[in-house]
Amino acid sequence: QAAEPPLIQQPLAAIRSNSSSSSRPPNPTTNTNTSSSASRADRHHNQSHGKTAVIVGGGWAGFGAALALVKAGAEVTLLDAAESPGGLSSTFRSAGGQVVEPGIKGFWYQYNNIEALVTKLGIPDPFTPYTKSSFWSPEGLQVESPVFQDLPLLPTPLGSFVHTAPLFRNLSLLDRATAVPLVKPLLEHDLDEAIYRHYDSMSAYELFKSAGLSSQLYDKFLVPMLLVTLFAPPTELSAAAALGALYYFALAHQPDFDVRWCKGPIGQTIFEPLVQHLKTLGVRVLGSRRVQDILPAKLINPGPTGSSPKTLATVLDPALPRVVAAQGPEGLTEHYDADVIVLAAGVPALQRLVMQSRVLASAEDLRGVLGVGCSDVLAVRLWLDQKLELRSSSNVVAGFDEGVGGTFFHLNELQDMYKSEPGSVIEFDLYHAESLLPLSDDAIITHLLQTYLAPALPRGLEQAKTLTVQDSSVLRVRNAVTRFSPGSHLLLPDIVTSIPNVFVAGDCVKQGPGAHGCKGLSQEKAYVSGLQAGNHAAARLGLTPVARVLPVEPDEPHVTAAKDLLRLQRLVTSAVFEAHRQFSDSQQQQQGMGPGASTISRSVWAREQNNSERRAVESHELRKLLRDEMAQQVSGQQQQQLRQQLEVTA
């Protein structure tokens, strides 16, 4: 019987004290994991190609990578810090003891790969029908988004423009027409790497301002739209990322903004069957394993006295990372042998790993993630005493607190587990919520009911004040979601890294020209990147990748033609520039200056262009530091004023 990936247990501090030692330990023969899933994995290992893969992190990205690798024939171990990876965690409970899965996530029209997975798993009817959504501001209802696929199909973007025309309450046709100058950036922003970097170097706010968009269009539509798709305001978002999200979620095809919801917790409804499927295929899924370090094979620990020295892995290049060190459930360090490693954790966890692992920190493309920022999330679930009648089961909110936006949901209408509740269960998910997290639970609940929910109630604030909270869950999640800030494109990791056997998956991977069509912070992007990382890792092992990645729906013919025209325009411009350069060289040669002068001139020009891009990124970073410093100076006073207002209101 083939041995499973070796595992050692020892005190956590030992890994550091021995990391510089040149001694080589014996190959351990004991394994403390005796679960039934491990036994199933052993049986599968006996039939495998004997090539090991370790995946760091569960979720859509990690499970996608595991699926791709095990289908290719690799021995796969998935390590996750959660006690039950993919399951409905008991870590989060309401004040009354009810288990809560934080956050409600939508499944959009273009989620082709997740749709195929759910069908393959045979999960019966997991999603609601596509729903309408209402956009709310302090002035009330701004627009109601219809189910576009139920309406007559028109060429994009004409369909969304025509079908929503009568639904906007406070946004005139003239205001909406100011978006026309965005058509060219939307079409050209990812035609090639150079123009993508150009748009990435500026903020979305700067792009919108230079394009001449009206303040009403900006405040009433673009700000809330980006807050719920990229989880940050346009002032803090890369224009390239914003254009990609707007195109993917709303403008590429008429039905793209259509969204539906899982009828139960995603962990219970989708992930549990998926994890069981992975275990059946032979994947070891191990929870309560917080990965601490990624090590080369030679950085291992000595065994018992008198044992013969052996390496932990047979490797061709001992400098490559071959060992994943994780803290196990009993606080001991466990080592997992790996021929390939897929990092499928979020940005904060990836940053921690890069800082702790000398191997990862040696890679410039991975060190870039240390400069990527994240936004905070506030997830609140309230059990109310009254049955509420809301216009929509899913709602978008923005403009109530500076820079904060999000969603709230009537869960009685979306999730089967709440349909029989005597009162209403409302979920609030607020993004970029740094200013609200310091408030007490009671202050947050009062603020959400009387500020965010009140405009959607038939009797407004008067009715909101009559609501009684019977149970609640208030979750503050620091650094919860990636922030695609200006200049972040150069910092985000690629799926394939400069370390040949290390791959990255997740919604934080680099996007742009040549990337899969799913954009932004989406479940589909996370799952697709996991499949892609798993396929690349399988190829690295010499296996045949078999996981199929479905593309997004192709651009409509008139959009393709417009992009081709813009691409041709860029080629012509480049050809004209090259012809001018050659003419200048010829002229200088005739004047006795030689081509060297032109070469020096071009070198200076290229260096100045690079310096200009660098200064643009530094300028954005400086403005962010100034904003943060100013925010810190006034946040205390603002929070005190908000508390006083809430106390008066209460």
N, C-alpha and C positions, 0 to 999 in steps of 0.2 A: 504494500500500500504506500502510495506517495505521501511523504510528510507534508503537512500544511505549513504555511509561512511561519518561520520560527518566531518565538516570543520569549522574552526574558522579563522577569519582574525583579525590581530592585528599588531602593529608595530614590526619590526624584533627584536629589542632589548629586547622586553618584554619577549621573551622565555628564555633568559639568566637570567634576574632578578628574574624570578619565578621558575627556574628549581630546586632550592633547597627548595622551599616552600612545606609545607605539606598540604596546603589547597587543596580542591578538587572542581573543577568547575562544573557548570551545563552543561548538555548535550545541545549543540547548536541546534537550530531548523532552522536556516536560512542557506542558501547556495547561494553564489554569482554566481555560475556557472549556467547559464540559456541556454546553447547551446543546439542545437537539439541532439547532441551526448549524452549529459547528460540525456535528456529525454528518449532516447532509453535505456540508461543504467538503468534508474529507472524501466522501464517496465521489463527488464530482472531481476533486483533485486527481484522483486515481485515473480519470479518463482524460485529463487535460494535457496540454502541450508542455506543462511544467514551467510556465512563465507567469510571474506574479505581478499583480498591480494593486496598489493601495490608493484609495480615494479618500481625501480629507474633506469631510463635510457631506451632509445629506441634502435634502431638499431636491428641487427640480434638477439642478445642475449635477449634483452628486449621483442621484438615481439614474439620470440619463447616461452619465459616463459609465456607471456600473453595468447598465443594460448593454451598452455598445461593446464593452470589453468582454463580458461573459459570453455574449453571443459569438464573439470572434474566437473564443476558446481559451481565454486567460483565466488564471486563478485570481479572484477578486476579493479583496477585503475592504469594506467601507467603514471608516471610523467617524463617529459623530459625538459631539459633546452632550447632546440630549440623551436622556435616559432611555427613551424609546424613539429612535430615529423614524420619522415619518408618521408616528402615531399621534393620537390626541394626548398631548402631554398633560400630566396632572400638576405641573409646576404652577400654572396660572389658574387661580380660582377666584370667584367673586367673594364679596364679603360674606355672603350666605353659604359659601362652600360649593357653588356650581363650577364645573370645569369650563374654562373659556379658552378658545383658540383665538389669539389676538389678531385683529384685522380681518377685513372682508376683501377678497381679491376677485376681480372680474375676469371673465373668459371672453376674449374679444373675437370678432368675426374671423380674423386672420390666424387664429390659433390652430393651424392645420395639424401640427405634429402632436399636440396634446390631445386633440380630437381623435387622431389615429390611435394613440396609446390607450385612451379610455375605451375605445371600441375593441381593441385587442384584448384588454383585460376583462372584457365582458361585464363592465359595471353597468347595472341597469338604470337608465334614466337619471344620471347624476346632476343634470343641469336644469335650471329654470328655463322657460321661454326667454327670448330676448326682451329686454324691458326698456321702457321709456325712462329718461332721466330729466330731472328738473335742476336748473342752475339758480341758486339763491344768493342774494347780496343783502346788505342792510336795507336797501330800498324795496326788497321783495323779490318776486319771481322775475328773472331776466329772460330766460328762454327754456323751452321744453324740447329736448331732443327726441325725435320720433324713432321708431324702428324703421330704418331706411330701406331694408330689404323688402318690406311690405308695400313700398311705394313704387310708382312707375320708375323704371331704371333710366337714368339720363347720363350722358357723358360727364365724367368728373372734371372739374369740381362743380359743374352746373347743378347736379342732383342735390348736393347738400345745400347749395345756395338757394335754389328754388324752393325746396321742400321745407326749409326752416324760415323762409321769408315772413310768413304770417305768424310765426311762433315767437319772434323776438319782441319783447315788451317795451324795452327802453333803448334799443339800438336801431337807429334809422338806416335806411338803405344807403344813404350817403356815407355814413360811418362805415358800413360794411364794404362799400366800394373802395375805401382807402386801403384795403388789403391787396388790391391788384398788383402793386409793385413787388409783393412777396412772391409772385408766381415764378419769376426768373430765379431767385435764390432757392426756392423749393425744388425746382427742376435741376439746377446745376450744382447744388452744394456737395454732392458726393460723386460727381463725374470722374474725378481723379484726386489723388492724394494732395496735390498742391492747393487746389481750391477748397478742399475740405479743411485743411489746416488754416487757410485764410479765414473761413467762417468760424473755425474753432477759436481763433485768436481774439474774437470780439464777443461781447455778451449779446444775448438775445434782445435785451433792452436797447442796446446801441443799434442793432440792425433794425428793429421796429421803428426807432426814432428817425434814423436816416432814411427809411423808406416812406416816411410821412404818414404813418398810421394815426388815426384819430385816437385821442385819449379815451374816448368811450369804448372803442373797439378793444383797446389795450386793457382797460380796467374790467370791462364787463364780460369779455370772452377769453382773451389770450392769457391773462394772468390765472384765472381759475383753471383753464384747460391745461396749462403747464404745471400748475401745482398738483393736479391729480394724475398726471402722466409721468412727469419727471421729478415731482415732489420738492420743487424749489421755485421761487419767483424768477421772472426773466432777467432781473438785475444780476442774478448769481448763476445763470445758466449760459453755457456755450451756445452761440447762435447755431453752430453745426448740429449740436445735440437737439436743440429745440426744433430746427427744421426737420430733422429726421423723425422726431416723435410726432410732429404735426402731420407730416406726410403719411407715416405708417398708420397712425390711429384714426385719421380723419379724412385725408384728401386723396389718397391713391385710388380709392374706389368708393362708390356711393355707400355701400354697407359697412365700411371699415369701422365706423364709430359704434356699430351695434355691439352690445355687450349683454352677457347673461351671467348667472351666478351659480355657485355650487349649492345644492339643496341641503347640504350639511357641512360640518367642518371638513376642510380639504384633507387634513391629516387622517380623518376617519374614513371619509368617502372614497378618496383616491389613493393616498399614500399607503395606507395599510394594505390594500390589495396589491399595490405595486411592490411593496417590500416583500410581501409573501411570495409574489411571483419571482423576484430576484433570488430569494432564498431557495426556492424550488430549482432554479437554474444553477445553484451552487455558490451564490455570493454570500460571504460572511458579513452580516450587518451587525456591527458592535456599537452599542450605545455607552454613554458615560465614559467616553474616551476623548479627553481633551489633548489634542496634538501639541506637543511642546517644542519639537525640533525635527529638522530634516538633516540627516547625517550621511557622509560617505561611508562606505563599508569598513574602512580602516578605523573609524572612530567608534569602536565598540568596547565592551567592558570585559574584564577578566572573569573567568569561570572559577569553579572550585579548585582548591589546591590539588595539584597532581594530575589534573586533566590535560589532555593533549590540546595544543592550540589549533583552532580552526577559524576560518572566517565565517561571518554571518551570511555571506552570499558569494557565489562564484561570479566574478565580474570581469569584463574586458578592460574597463577603465575604472580603477579604484577611486578616482577623484570625483566621479559622478555620485549624486545622492542615491543611496541604496537602502537606507534604513529610516523608518518613520518612528519617532519616539513619542509615545502618548502616555499621559497620566491615566491610569485605570481607575475603576470605581473604588478601590481600596487605598488610593493615594500612592500606589507604586508605579514605577515606570515600566512600560511595556515597549518592546522593540518589534517592529514588523518589517520583514524583508520585502523589498520591492524592486522589481526590474524597471517599472515605470510608476510615476506618481502623478495623480491628478489633484490639483488644489481647487476644491469646489466650495470653499468657505467664502463668506462675505468680505468686504473690504477691511473692516476692523480686525478680523481674525487673520486675514492675509498679511496685513501690516505687522501684526504681532509676530507672525511666523518669520517674516523677512528680517525683523529686528533680532530674533532669537537664533536664526540659522545662519551660520557663516556661509554655507553653500549657497543659499538663496540670496543672501546679501551681496555675494560676489557678482551677481548678474545685474547689469545696469537696467535692463528692461523690467526686472522685478522690483528693483529699488524705487522705480518711479511711483509705485503705488503708495509709497509713504507720503507723497504730496497730494493725494486725492482726499477731498473732504467728504463728509457725510452729513445728512440732516437727521434731526430728531423727530420721533413720531409719538403722538399721544393717542392711545387706543382705549376708548371708554365704552363700556356696555352697561345699559341701564334697564332695569325691570321696573316699569311704571304701573301705577294702579289703574290707569284709564286705557280703554281701547281707542287709539287715535286713528283718525281718518286723514291720511296724507295724500297729496296729489300724485306722488310717485313713491315707489318702494326704494329707489336709489336716487340720491340727491348729491349735488355738488355745491359746496359753499366756499365763498372767498370774500374778502373785503371787511370782515368783522374785526380781525386783529392784523396789524401790519405784518405782511410777509407770510401769514399763515393761511392755509387753505386745506380743503379736504373733502370728505364725503360723510353722509350719514344714511343709514339704511333702516327700513322697517322690517325687522327680521321675521315677524309673524307671517309676512307675505313671501319671504324668500326661502326660509329654512324650515323643513318639516318638523324639526324638534320643537319649534316655538308656535306652531299653528294653533295648539289648544291652550295656550297661555291665556289666563283671564284678563290680563292687561296687555300692554305693548312692550316689546323688547326692541330697543333702539341702539344701534352701534354707531359711534362717532369715531372716525379715523382722521386725525389732523396731522398734516405734514409741515415740515419746517417749523415745528412747534416749540422751538427753544424758549420763547418768551412765556409760554404757559406752563412748562414743566415745573417751575419752582412753586406754583400755587398748591394749596392743600387740596385733598380730594374733594372736600365739600365745596370749596370755592370753584374748582373746575366744573363740578357737576352743575352748580347753580349757573355758572357762566354759559355752559353749553345749552342748557334748557332755555334760559331767558334771552340769550343772544343769538345762538345758532339755530335752534329749533323753532323759536317763536314765530319768525316770518312765514314758516311753512304750516302753521296751525290755523284753523279756520278763524279763531278768535284771538290770534296773535299772543302778545305778552300777557294779556289777561288770563288766557287759558294756560299758558306756561306756568304761571304762578300757582295754579291750582293742582299741578301734578305732584304726586307723592312718589318718591323713589323707594321701592320695596327691596331691591338688591342692586348691587353695582360692582363693577370691576374697572379700576383705573390703572392702566399700564403705561409707564413712561419708558420709552426705549431710546436710549442715547445712541447716536451714530447708527441709526437703523437702516438707512438707505443711501446708496451712492449719490453724490452730487456731481453732475457733469458740468463743472465750472469752466470758464474760459481757459484754454490751454490744457485741459485735462486729457485731450486726445493723445498727447505725447507722453502722458504719465500712466495711462491705463495699460494693463498687460494684454498681450495677444494670447490666443489659445495655444499656439506653439511658441515656446519661449526659447531663449538662447541656450538654456540647459537642455541637452538633447532628449533626456528622459523625463522632463517635468513639463506638465501641461496645466492650463488654467481654464476653469469653466465658471459660469455665473453671469448674471446680468450686468456685471461690472467689466466684462471683457471689452476690448477695443472694438468700436464699430466704425463704419465708414466705407470707402470704396472697396468692393469685393467681398464685403461681409454679407451674411445672411440678411434677408429683407426685414426680419423682425428687429425692432429698435427699442431703445429706451429701457426702462425698468419694468420689464414684462416677464411673466411666468414662461411664456413661449421662448423668449430669448434665452432664459436660464436653461430650460430643458434642451433647446437646440444646441447651445454651446456645450452642454454635457455630452450629447451624442457626438458632436464634432470632436471634442477632446478625446472621447473614448475611441473613436475611429483612428485619430492620429496616434494615440498611444498603442493601439493594436498593431498599426503598421510599424511602429518602432520595435515592437516585439517580433516582427517578422510574420505576423498573422494577417489574415485577409479581413479587412473591415467589412462588416455586413449590415450595420445599422443604417437604415435609410433616413435621410433628412429631406422632408418635403419642403419645397420652396414656397414663398408667398405667391399669391396670385400675380400673374404678369401685369405690367403696366398696360393701360389701355392704348390702342394704336395711336391716337393723337398725342398722347403723352410720350410714347416711345419716339414718335417723329420729332417732337419738340426737343427731347433730350439729344437725339442724333444731330439736330441742327445746331444746338449749343456746343456739342462735342466737336462738330466740324468747324464751327467758328473759332474754338480754342486752338484747333490744329492749324487753321489758316493763320491766326495771329502768331502762333509759335513759328510757323514757316517764314512769315514776313520778318520776324525778329531775327531769325537765323540768316536770312538773305541779307539783311541790313548789317549784321555782324561780319559776314564774309566780305561785303562791299567795303566796310571800314578797314578790314585787314588789308584788302587789296590797295586801297588808297594810301594806307600808311607805308606799305612796302614800296610803292612808287615814290613816296616822299623820303625814302631812306630810313624810315623809323623802324621798319621790321615788324613782324607780327607779334613780337614779344610785348610791345606797348599795349596792343589791344588785349593780349592775354592778361597782362597785369590789370588793365582797366576792368576786364570782365571779372577777374578775381576779386578786385576791390568791390565791384558792384554786388557780386554774390555774397561777399562777407557782410556788406552793409545790409543786404536783404535779410540774411540770417540774424544780424544784430537787431534789425527792425522787428522781426518776429519775436526775438527774445525780449526786447524792451516792451513789446505789447503784452506778453505774458506777465512780465514783472510789474507792469503798470496795473494790470488787473489784480495781481496779488497784493500790491501796495494799497489799492483802493479797498480791497477786502479787509486788510489789517486796519485801515483807518475806520472802516465801517464797524468792525468788531470792537475797536477801542471806544468809539463814540457810543456804541450800543451798551458797552459795559458801564460807561459813565452815567447813562440815563436809565438803564434798565431798573436799577433799584428804585428810583423815584417813580417810574411808570408802574412797576409792580405794586408799590405801596398805594398809588392812586387807584389802581384796578381793584385791589383788595378793599379799599374804602368804598368804592362804588358798589362792589358786590355786597358788602355788609349793609349799605344803605338800601340796595334793591331787595336783599333778603328780608 
